[in-house]
Amino acid sequence: MIDIHSHILPGVDDGAETIEDSLDMARQATEEGIRTIVATPHHMNGAYINTKRDIGPKVEELNAHIKKAGIDLTVLPGQETRINGDMLEAIEVDDVLTINNTSYVFVELPFDTVPRYTSQLLFDLQVTGYRPVIVHPERNKQIQEDPDILYSFVKKGSFTQITAASLTGRFGKKNQKVSHQLIEANLAHIIASDAHNTKSRGFAMKDAYAEIEKKYGWSMVYYFQENAEYLVDNQVLSAEPPKHVKKKKFLGLF
């Protein structure tokens, strides 16, 4: 299994604090069945700066520690960049790192809003040859209230990544409900852990896939797992035509 979103690099953000923490996360990842994991430290989110130049050497160092510890896990380079108006230029000057140096780039939205320039930036990224992946949209308040915002982005070529813990209900019933709505509307393309530690923010991948299999069948599990492989290999992701999230009737009034 491949996990494309984690905060396993030590001492760079609100994820693993020490190399020992990273190794504990690596061990927990293998227990979940993960064999390849992408390190995606926060960048430009108002609290942390982790440039492409900084991340590569740290990933190499972590892989060396993991190998020495005898853990069967490979870490790939990545980055979780908070959306900003200079993002495209930052990619061109090697400040923003794509996932495993592919054409796929993470775009993190603020949790309470969707900036007005988001649609234009996603378009500009694609025109320049990049493929944006919007991370954990199910946790964005504005998208929760109006899923058609995400529908528009996906319809125009962006991809999305749902967090495993959202699917299992660890982030609350609202996030869980929205996660399932996005899956059912073909607005979700990849499942990832967004793991920060082994306790409060673990992987939850095994439980998430168990829930997906129970509700949607093994073919949907295969769909998400295959897309994770496609992404790190820079291949085209599988994607069904997006649909609008169905709005539930309230007491039959509309």
C-alpha positions as protocol buffer text, in pm:
chain_id: "A"
residue {
  index: 1
  type: MET
  ca { x: 0 y: 0 z: 0 }
}
residue {
  index: 2
  type: ILE
  ca { x: 112 y: 356 z: -75 }
}
residue {
  index: 3
  type: ASP
  ca { x: 34 y: 652 z: 150 }
}
residue {
  index: 4
  type: ILE
  ca { x: 82 y: 978 z: -38 }
}
residue {
  index: 5
  type: HIS
  ca { x: 34 y: 1223 z: 252 }
}
residue {
  index: 6
  type: SER
  ca { x: 217 y: 1218 z: 585 }
}
residue {
  index: 7
  type: HIS
  ca { x: 413 y: 1432 z: 827 }
}
residue {
  index: 8
  type: ILE
  ca { x: 679 y: 1175 z: 903 }
}
residue {
  index: 9
  type: LEU
  ca { x: 984 y: 1401 z: 855 }
}
residue {
  index: 10
  type: PRO
  ca { x: 1122 y: 1489 z: 1199 }
}
residue {
  index: 11
  type: GLY
  ca { x: 1140 y: 1840 z: 1338 }
}
residue {
  index: 12
  type: VAL
  ca { x: 1004 y: 2031 z: 1040 }
}
residue {
  index: 13
  type: ASP
  ca { x: 637 y: 2092 z: 1124 }
}
residue {
  index: 14
  type: ASP
  ca { x: 361 y: 1973 z: 1360 }
}
residue {
  index: 15
  type: GLY
  ca { x: 429 y: 1610 z: 1274 }
}
residue {
  index: 16
  type: ALA
  ca { x: 711 y: 1391 z: 1404 }
}
residue {
  index: 17
  type: GLU
  ca { x: 931 y: 1587 z: 1644 }
}
residue {
  index: 18
  type: THR
  ca { x: 1235 y: 1358 z: 1660 }
}
residue {
  index: 19
  type: ILE
  ca { x: 1390 y: 1081 z: 1452 }
}
residue {
  index: 20
  type: GLU
  ca { x: 1259 y: 837 z: 1713 }
}
residue {
  index: 21
  type: ASP
  ca { x: 907 y: 968 z: 1648 }
}
residue {
  index: 22
  type: SER
  ca { x: 962 y: 919 z: 1275 }
}
residue {
  index: 23
  type: LEU
  ca { x: 1075 y: 560 z: 1328 }
}
residue {
  index: 24
  type: ASP
  ca { x: 771 y: 491 z: 1546 }
}
residue {
  index: 25
  type: MET
  ca { x: 552 y: 626 z: 1268 }
}
residue {
  index: 26
  type: ALA
  ca { x: 738 y: 411 z: 1015 }
}
residue {
  index: 27
  type: ARG
  ca { x: 673 y: 101 z: 1224 }
}
residue {
  index: 28
  type: GLN
  ca { x: 306 y: 188 z: 1261 }
}
residue {
  index: 29
  type: ALA
  ca { x: 281 y: 247 z: 887 }
}
residue {
  index: 30
  type: THR
  ca { x: 413 y: -102 z: 809 }
}
residue {
  index: 31
  type: GLU
  ca { x: 162 y: -248 z: 1056 }
}
residue {
  index: 32
  type: GLU
  ca { x: -108 y: -81 z: 847 }
}
residue {
  index: 33
  type: GLY
  ca { x: 29 y: -250 z: 535 }
}
residue {
  index: 34
  type: ILE
  ca { x: 200 y: 61 z: 400 }
}
residue {
  index: 35
  type: ARG
  ca { x: 530 y: 0 z: 219 }
}
residue {
  index: 36
  type: THR
  ca { x: 577 y: 338 z: 50 }
}
residue {
  index: 37
  type: ILE
  ca { x: 499 y: 672 z: 210 }
}
residue {
  index: 38
  type: VAL
  ca { x: 532 y: 1027 z: 83 }
}
residue {
  index: 39
  type: ALA
  ca { x: 666 y: 1282 z: 330 }
}
residue {
  index: 40
  type: THR
  ca { x: 462 y: 1600 z: 279 }
}
residue {
  index: 41
  type: PRO
  ca { x: 568 y: 1864 z: 534 }
}
residue {
  index: 42
  type: HIS
  ca { x: 364 y: 2183 z: 559 }
}
residue {
  index: 43
  type: HIS
  ca { x: 479 y: 2476 z: 348 }
}
residue {
  index: 44
  type: MET
  ca { x: 360 y: 2837 z: 341 }
}
residue {
  index: 45
  type: ASN
  ca { x: 72 y: 2774 z: 584 }
}
residue {
  index: 46
  type: GLY
  ca { x: 158 y: 3065 z: 809 }
}
residue {
  index: 47
  type: ALA
  ca { x: 353 y: 2852 z: 1055 }
}
residue {
  index: 48
  type: TYR
  ca { x: 605 y: 2646 z: 856 }
}
residue {
  index: 49
  type: ILE
  ca { x: 837 y: 2690 z: 561 }
}
residue {
  index: 50
  type: ASN
  ca { x: 978 y: 2372 z: 404 }
}
residue {
  index: 51
  type: THR
  ca { x: 1120 y: 2433 z: 58 }
}
residue {
  index: 52
  type: LYS
  ca { x: 1202 y: 2179 z: -207 }
}
residue {
  index: 53
  type: ARG
  ca { x: 1575 y: 2230 z: -145 }
}
residue {
  index: 54
  type: ASP
  ca { x: 1532 y: 2146 z: 223 }
}
residue {
  index: 55
  type: ILE
  ca { x: 1306 y: 1843 z: 190 }
}
residue {
  index: 56
  type: GLY
  ca { x: 1516 y: 1622 z: -42 }
}
residue {
  index: 57
  type: PRO
  ca { x: 1819 y: 1579 z: 186 }
}
residue {
  index: 58
  type: LYS
  ca { x: 1596 y: 1522 z: 490 }
}
residue {
  index: 59
  type: VAL
  ca { x: 1407 y: 1246 z: 310 }
}
residue {
  index: 60
  type: GLU
  ca { x: 1737 y: 1077 z: 220 }
}
residue {
  index: 61
  type: GLU
  ca { x: 1852 y: 1100 z: 581 }
}
residue {
  index: 62
  type: LEU
  ca { x: 1525 y: 954 z: 711 }
}
residue {
  index: 63
  type: ASN
  ca { x: 1542 y: 665 z: 464 }
}
residue {
  index: 64
  type: ALA
  ca { x: 1891 y: 587 z: 593 }
}
residue {
  index: 65
  type: HIS
  ca { x: 1764 y: 573 z: 952 }
}
residue {
  index: 66
  type: ILE
  ca { x: 1468 y: 355 z: 849 }
}
residue {
  index: 67
  type: LYS
  ca { x: 1695 y: 113 z: 665 }
}
residue {
  index: 68
  type: LYS
  ca { x: 1933 y: 95 z: 962 }
}
residue {
  index: 69
  type: ALA
  ca { x: 1638 y: 16 z: 1189 }
}
residue {
  index: 70
  type: GLY
  ca { x: 1536 y: -269 z: 962 }
}
residue {
  index: 71
  type: ILE
  ca { x: 1195 y: -126 z: 879 }
}
residue {
  index: 72
  type: ASP
  ca { x: 1046 y: -223 z: 542 }
}
residue {
  index: 73
  type: LEU
  ca { x: 936 y: 123 z: 433 }
}
residue {
  index: 74
  type: THR
  ca { x: 1047 y: 368 z: 164 }
}
residue {
  index: 75
  type: VAL
  ca { x: 992 y: 742 z: 204 }
}
residue {
  index: 76
  type: LEU
  ca { x: 941 y: 959 z: -104 }
}
residue {
  index: 77
  type: PRO
  ca { x: 970 y: 1339 z: -120 }
}
residue {
  index: 78
  type: GLY
  ca { x: 664 y: 1562 z: -126 }
}
residue {
  index: 79
  type: GLN
  ca { x: 518 y: 1878 z: 20 }
}
residue {
  index: 80
  type: GLU
  ca { x: 183 y: 2013 z: 141 }
}
residue {
  index: 81
  type: THR
  ca { x: 168 y: 2371 z: 19 }
}
residue {
  index: 82
  type: ARG
  ca { x: -99 y: 2611 z: 139 }
}
residue {
  index: 83
  type: ILE
  ca { x: -258 y: 2782 z: -158 }
}
residue {
  index: 84
  type: ASN
  ca { x: -118 y: 3126 z: -232 }
}
residue {
  index: 85
  type: GLY
  ca { x: -109 y: 3363 z: -526 }
}
residue {
  index: 86
  type: ASP
  ca { x: 262 y: 3305 z: -593 }
}
residue {
  index: 87
  type: MET
  ca { x: 241 y: 2926 z: -597 }
}
residue {
  index: 88
  type: LEU
  ca { x: 300 y: 2878 z: -969 }
}
residue {
  index: 89
  type: GLU
  ca { x: 607 y: 3099 z: -967 }
}
residue {
  index: 90
  type: ALA
  ca { x: 734 y: 2917 z: -657 }
}
residue {
  index: 91
  type: ILE
  ca { x: 719 y: 2586 z: -845 }
}
residue {
  index: 92
  type: GLU
  ca { x: 915 y: 2731 z: -1135 }
}
residue {
  index: 93
  type: VAL
  ca { x: 1198 y: 2851 z: -907 }
}
residue {
  index: 94
  type: ASP
  ca { x: 1219 y: 2518 z: -722 }
}
residue {
  index: 95
  type: ASP
  ca { x: 1060 y: 2639 z: -401 }
}
residue {
  index: 96
  type: VAL
  ca { x: 750 y: 2420 z: -422 }
}
residue {
  index: 97
  type: LEU
  ca { x: 804 y: 2046 z: -453 }
}
residue {
  index: 98
  type: THR
  ca { x: 571 y: 1824 z: -652 }
}
residue {
  index: 99
  type: ILE
  ca { x: 489 y: 1476 z: -520 }
}
residue {
  index: 100
  type: ASN
  ca { x: 790 y: 1250 z: -582 }
}
residue {
  index: 101
  type: ASN
  ca { x: 903 y: 1502 z: -846 }
}
residue {
  index: 102
  type: THR
  ca { x: 604 y: 1415 z: -1066 }
}
residue {
  index: 103
  type: SER
  ca { x: 361 y: 1658 z: -1227 }
}
residue {
  index: 104
  type: TYR
  ca { x: 123 y: 1619 z: -931 }
}
residue {
  index: 105
  type: VAL
  ca { x: 126 y: 1902 z: -677 }
}
residue {
  index: 106
  type: PHE
  ca { x: -60 y: 1924 z: -347 }
}
residue {
  index: 107
  type: VAL
  ca { x: -281 y: 2227 z: -293 }
}
residue {
  index: 108
  type: GLU
  ca { x: -402 y: 2283 z: 62 }
}
residue {
  index: 109
  type: LEU
  ca { x: -698 y: 2515 z: 114 }
}
residue {
  index: 110
  type: PRO
  ca { x: -759 y: 2705 z: 438 }
}
residue {
  index: 111
  type: PHE
  ca { x: -1000 y: 2515 z: 661 }
}
residue {
  index: 112
  type: ASP
  ca { x: -1264 y: 2789 z: 676 }
}
residue {
  index: 113
  type: THR
  ca { x: -1277 y: 2929 z: 322 }
}
residue {
  index: 114
  type: VAL
  ca { x: -1189 y: 2886 z: -45 }
}
residue {
  index: 115
  type: PRO
  ca { x: -992 y: 3186 z: -176 }
}
residue {
  index: 116
  type: ARG
  ca { x: -1149 y: 3361 z: -474 }
}
residue {
  index: 117
  type: TYR
  ca { x: -842 y: 3305 z: -691 }
}
residue {
  index: 118
  type: THR
  ca { x: -847 y: 2925 z: -637 }
}
residue {
  index: 119
  type: SER
  ca { x: -1014 y: 2839 z: -967 }
}
residue {
  index: 120
  type: GLN
  ca { x: -773 y: 3057 z: -1166 }
}
residue {
  index: 121
  type: LEU
  ca { x: -467 y: 2913 z: -990 }
}
residue {
  index: 122
  type: LEU
  ca { x: -580 y: 2555 z: -1048 }
}
residue {
  index: 123
  type: PHE
  ca { x: -632 y: 2642 z: -1415 }
}
residue {
  index: 124
  type: ASP
  ca { x: -292 y: 2809 z: -1444 }
}
residue {
  index: 125
  type: LEU
  ca { x: -121 y: 2508 z: -1285 }
}
residue {
  index: 126
  type: GLN
  ca { x: -278 y: 2276 z: -1541 }
}
residue {
  index: 127
  type: VAL
  ca { x: -196 y: 2501 z: -1834 }
}
residue {
  index: 128
  type: THR
  ca { x: 168 y: 2495 z: -1722 }
}
residue {
  index: 129
  type: GLY
  ca { x: 169 y: 2115 z: -1713 }
}
residue {
  index: 130
  type: TYR
  ca { x: 102 y: 2043 z: -1346 }
}
residue {
  index: 131
  type: ARG
  ca { x: -181 y: 1834 z: -1203 }
}
residue {
  index: 132
  type: PRO
  ca { x: -323 y: 1981 z: -881 }
}
residue {
  index: 133
  type: VAL
  ca { x: -439 y: 1753 z: -601 }
}
residue {
  index: 134
  type: ILE
  ca { x: -663 y: 1929 z: -349 }
}
residue {
  index: 135
  type: VAL
  ca { x: -591 y: 1774 z: -9 }
}
residue {
  index: 136
  type: HIS
  ca { x: -860 y: 1697 z: 251 }
}
residue {
  index: 137
  type: PRO
  ca { x: -1139 y: 1906 z: 89 }
}
residue {
  index: 138
  type: GLU
  ca { x: -1389 y: 1728 z: 315 }
}
residue {
  index: 139
  type: ARG
  ca { x: -1251 y: 1932 z: 606 }
}
residue {
  index: 140
  type: ASN
  ca { x: -1303 y: 2271 z: 438 }
}
residue {
  index: 141
  type: LYS
  ca { x: -1601 y: 2453 z: 588 }
}
residue {
  index: 142
  type: GLN
  ca { x: -1705 y: 2629 z: 266 }
}
residue {
  index: 143
  type: ILE
  ca { x: -1692 y: 2306 z: 63 }
}
residue {
  index: 144
  type: GLN
  ca { x: -1890 y: 2128 z: 333 }
}
residue {
  index: 145
  type: GLU
  ca { x: -2162 y: 2389 z: 294 }
}
residue {
  index: 146
  type: ASP
  ca { x: -2142 y: 2401 z: -86 }
}
residue {
  index: 147
  type: PRO
  ca { x: -1988 y: 2087 z: -246 }
}
residue {
  index: 148
  type: ASP
  ca { x: -2053 y: 2235 z: -590 }
}
residue {
  index: 149
  type: ILE
  ca { x: -1738 y: 2441 z: -536 }
}
residue {
  index: 150
  type: LEU
  ca { x: -1535 y: 2121 z: -540 }
}
residue {
  index: 151
  type: TYR
  ca { x: -1742 y: 1983 z: -826 }
}
residue {
  index: 152
  type: SER
  ca { x: -1633 y: 2281 z: -1037 }
}
residue {
  index: 153
  type: PHE
  ca { x: -1265 y: 2223 z: -959 }
}
residue {
  index: 154
  type: VAL
  ca { x: -1282 y: 1850 z: -1037 }
}
residue {
  index: 155
  type: LYS
  ca { x: -1489 y: 1908 z: -1350 }
}
residue {
  index: 156
  type: LYS
  ca { x: -1209 y: 2134 z: -1475 }
}
residue {
  index: 157
  type: GLY
  ca { x: -938 y: 1874 z: -1416 }
}
residue {
  index: 158
  type: SER
  ca { x: -823 y: 1888 z: -1054 }
}
residue {
  index: 159
  type: PHE
  ca { x: -797 y: 1579 z: -833 }
}
residue {
  index: 160
  type: THR
  ca { x: -870 y: 1535 z: -464 }
}
residue {
  index: 161
  type: GLN
  ca { x: -737 y: 1338 z: -167 }
}
residue {
  index: 162
  type: ILE
  ca { x: -963 y: 1235 z: 122 }
}
residue {
  index: 163
  type: THR
  ca { x: -814 y: 1176 z: 467 }
}
residue {
  index: 164
  type: ALA
  ca { x: -850 y: 824 z: 608 }
}
residue {
  index: 165
  type: ALA
  ca { x: -939 y: 950 z: 956 }
}
residue {
  index: 166
  type: SER
  ca { x: -1222 y: 1157 z: 808 }
}
residue {
  index: 167
  type: LEU
  ca { x: -1374 y: 843 z: 659 }
}
residue {
  index: 168
  type: THR
  ca { x: -1355 y: 653 z: 986 }
}
residue {
  index: 169
  type: GLY
  ca { x: -1518 y: 931 z: 1185 }
}
residue {
  index: 170
  type: ARG
  ca { x: -1212 y: 1028 z: 1388 }
}
residue {
  index: 171
  type: PHE
  ca { x: -1255 y: 1390 z: 1277 }
}
residue {
  index: 172
  type: GLY
  ca { x: -1624 y: 1392 z: 1360 }
}
residue {
  index: 173
  type: LYS
  ca { x: -1948 y: 1287 z: 1193 }
}
residue {
  index: 174
  type: LYS
  ca { x: -1966 y: 1596 z: 969 }
}
residue {
  index: 175
  type: ASN
  ca { x: -1631 y: 1520 z: 804 }
}
residue {
  index: 176
  type: GLN
  ca { x: -1725 y: 1153 z: 777 }
}
residue {
  index: 177
  type: LYS
  ca { x: -2056 y: 1234 z: 609 }
}
residue {
  index: 178
  type: VAL
  ca { x: -1898 y: 1476 z: 361 }
}
residue {
  index: 179
  type: SER
  ca { x: -1622 y: 1223 z: 280 }
}
residue {
  index: 180
  type: HIS
  ca { x: -1879 y: 964 z: 180 }
}
residue {
  index: 181
  type: GLN
  ca { x: -2076 y: 1221 z: -18 }
}
residue {
  index: 182
  type: LEU
  ca { x: -1764 y: 1310 z: -215 }
}
residue {
  index: 183
  type: ILE
  ca { x: -1687 y: 944 z: -287 }
}
residue {
  index: 184
  type: GLU
  ca { x: -2043 y: 880 z: -404 }
}
residue {
  index: 185
  type: ALA
  ca { x: -2029 y: 1185 z: -633 }
}
residue {
  index: 186
  type: ASN
  ca { x: -1695 y: 1080 z: -788 }
}
residue {
  index: 187
  type: LEU
  ca { x: -1526 y: 1379 z: -625 }
}
residue {
  index: 188
  type: ALA
  ca { x: -1260 y: 1173 z: -445 }
}
residue {
  index: 189
  type: HIS
  ca { x: -961 y: 1014 z: -617 }
}
residue {
  index: 190
  type: ILE
  ca { x: -714 y: 909 z: -347 }
}
residue {
  index: 191
  type: ILE
  ca { x: -723 y: 810 z: 20 }
}
residue {
  index: 192
  type: ALA
  ca { x: -424 y: 906 z: 237 }
}
residue {
  index: 193
  type: SER
  ca { x: -346 y: 920 z: 607 }
}
residue {
  index: 194
  type: ASP
  ca { x: -220 y: 1275 z: 668 }
}
residue {
  index: 195
  type: ALA
  ca { x: -59 y: 1108 z: 972 }
}
residue {
  index: 196
  type: HIS
  ca { x: 121 y: 1337 z: 1217 }
}
residue {
  index: 197
  type: ASN
  ca { x: 210 y: 1092 z: 1496 }
}
residue {
  index: 198
  type: THR
  ca { x: 129 y: 747 z: 1631 }
}
residue {
  index: 199
  type: LYS
  ca { x: -128 y: 852 z: 1891 }
}
residue {
  index: 200
  type: SER
  ca { x: -368 y: 1137 z: 1821 }
}
residue {
  index: 201
  type: ARG
  ca { x: -306 y: 1155 z: 1444 }
}
residue {
  index: 202
  type: GLY
  ca { x: -216 y: 805 z: 1330 }
}
residue {
  index: 203
  type: PHE
  ca { x: -261 y: 639 z: 991 }
}
residue {
  index: 204
  type: ALA
  ca { x: -613 y: 485 z: 1001 }
}
residue {
  index: 205
  type: MET
  ca { x: -560 y: 351 z: 649 }
}
residue {
  index: 206
  type: LYS
  ca { x: -654 y: -7 z: 730 }
}
residue {
  index: 207
  type: ASP
  ca { x: -979 y: 102 z: 897 }
}
residue {
  index: 208
  type: ALA
  ca { x: -1062 y: 345 z: 616 }
}
residue {
  index: 209
  type: TYR
  ca { x: -1020 y: 82 z: 347 }
}
residue {
  index: 210
  type: ALA
  ca { x: -1225 y: -165 z: 553 }
}
residue {
  index: 211
  type: GLU
  ca { x: -1508 y: 87 z: 563 }
}
residue {
  index: 212
  type: ILE
  ca { x: -1478 y: 154 z: 190 }
}
residue {
  index: 213
  type: GLU
  ca { x: -1491 y: -219 z: 114 }
}
residue {
  index: 214
  type: LYS
  ca { x: -1793 y: -266 z: 338 }
}
residue {
  index: 215
  type: LYS
  ca { x: -1989 y: 22 z: 187 }
}
residue {
  index: 216
  type: TYR
  ca { x: -1872 y: 29 z: -176 }
}
residue {
  index: 217
  type: GLY
  ca { x: -1706 y: -306 z: -244 }
}
residue {
  index: 218
  type: TRP
  ca { x: -1353 y: -420 z: -319 }
}
residue {
  index: 219
  type: SER
  ca { x: -1347 y: -249 z: -659 }
}
residue {
  index: 220
  type: MET
  ca { x: -1353 y: 91 z: -489 }
}
residue {
  index: 221
  type: VAL
  ca { x: -1065 y: -9 z: -261 }
}
residue {
  index: 222
  type: TYR
  ca { x: -869 y: -113 z: -567 }
}
residue {
  index: 223
  type: TYR
  ca { x: -956 y: 216 z: -738 }
}
residue {
  index: 224
  type: PHE
  ca { x: -810 y: 427 z: -459 }
}
residue {
  index: 225
  type: GLN
  ca { x: -504 y: 209 z: -404 }
}
residue {
  index: 226
  type: GLU
  ca { x: -429 y: 199 z: -775 }
}
residue {
  index: 227
  type: ASN
  ca { x: -455 y: 576 z: -802 }
}
residue {
  index: 228
  type: ALA
  ca { x: -196 y: 618 z: -526 }
}
residue {
  index: 229
  type: GLU
  ca { x: 41 y: 405 z: -733 }
}
residue {
  index: 230
  type: TYR
  ca { x: -39 y: 599 z: -1048 }
}
residue {
  index: 231
  type: LEU
  ca { x: 33 y: 927 z: -873 }
}
residue {
  index: 232
  type: VAL
  ca { x: 381 y: 845 z: -743 }
}
residue {
  index: 233
  type: ASP
  ca { x: 465 y: 694 z: -1084 }
}
residue {
  index: 234
  type: ASN
  ca { x: 342 y: 1009 z: -1264 }
}
residue {
  index: 235
  type: GLN
  ca { x: 73 y: 822 z: -1455 }
}
residue {
  index: 236
  type: VAL
  ca { x: -279 y: 944 z: -1528 }
}
residue {
  index: 237
  type: LEU
  ca { x: -522 y: 886 z: -1241 }
}
residue {
  index: 238
  type: SER
  ca { x: -843 y: 695 z: -1291 }
}
residue {
  index: 239
  type: ALA
  ca { x: -1143 y: 924 z: -1259 }
}
residue {
  index: 240
  type: GLU
  ca { x: -1514 y: 882 z: -1320 }
}
residue {
  index: 241
  type: PRO
  ca { x: -1715 y: 1184 z: -1439 }
}
residue {
  index: 242
  type: PRO
  ca { x: -1793 y: 1401 z: -1135 }
}
residue {
  index: 243
  type: LYS
  ca { x: -2150 y: 1442 z: -1014 }
}
residue {
  index: 244
  type: HIS
  ca { x: -2321 y: 1699 z: -797 }
}
residue {
  index: 245
  type: VAL
  ca { x: -2360 y: 1598 z: -434 }
}
residue {
  index: 246
  type: LYS
  ca { x: -2724 y: 1515 z: -376 }
}
residue {
  index: 247
  type: LYS
  ca { x: -2893 y: 1751 z: -137 }
}
residue {
  index: 248
  type: LYS
  ca { x: -3106 y: 1572 z: 121 }
}
residue {
  index: 249
  type: LYS
  ca { x: -3467 y: 1672 z: 156 }
}
residue {
  index: 250
  type: PHE
  ca { x: -3560 y: 1807 z: 498 }
}
residue {
  index: 251
  type: LEU
  ca { x: -3897 y: 1678 z: 627 }
}
residue {
  index: 252
  type: GLY
  ca { x: -4018 y: 1664 z: 268 }
}
residue {
  index: 253
  type: LEU
  ca { x: -4033 y: 2044 z: 240 }
}
residue {
  index: 254
  type: PHE
  ca { x: -3828 y: 2064 z: -82 }
}
